[in-house]
């Protein structure tokens, strides 16, 4: 089995197999992506008035915030898909690891 820095770091913190640590990392990345998208959508919701129109103090602020929010939402989507990919890779890695069976000794 290949041992790299990331697996060694995660395995040192958690006593789980390398496939499970990769799955845990992937889940963490998915959660970051979901939190980022939630935060952006909440900001947009709180900027709306009673008619459902977003209010900005200036045109420049609207342009900068809209562009920045679009980029951050895209980054959140990339995090979600990358996290799912990492989780699937960890699952595949765990499925291909040799199974350890307890050895029995005759008395």
Buried (B, 14 or more C-beta within 10 A) or exposed (E): EEEEEEBEEBBEEEEBBBBBBBBBBBBBBBEBBBEBBEBBEEEBEEEEEEEEEBEEEEEEEBEEBEEEBEEBBEBBBEBBEBBBEBBEBBBEBBEEEEEEEEEEEEE
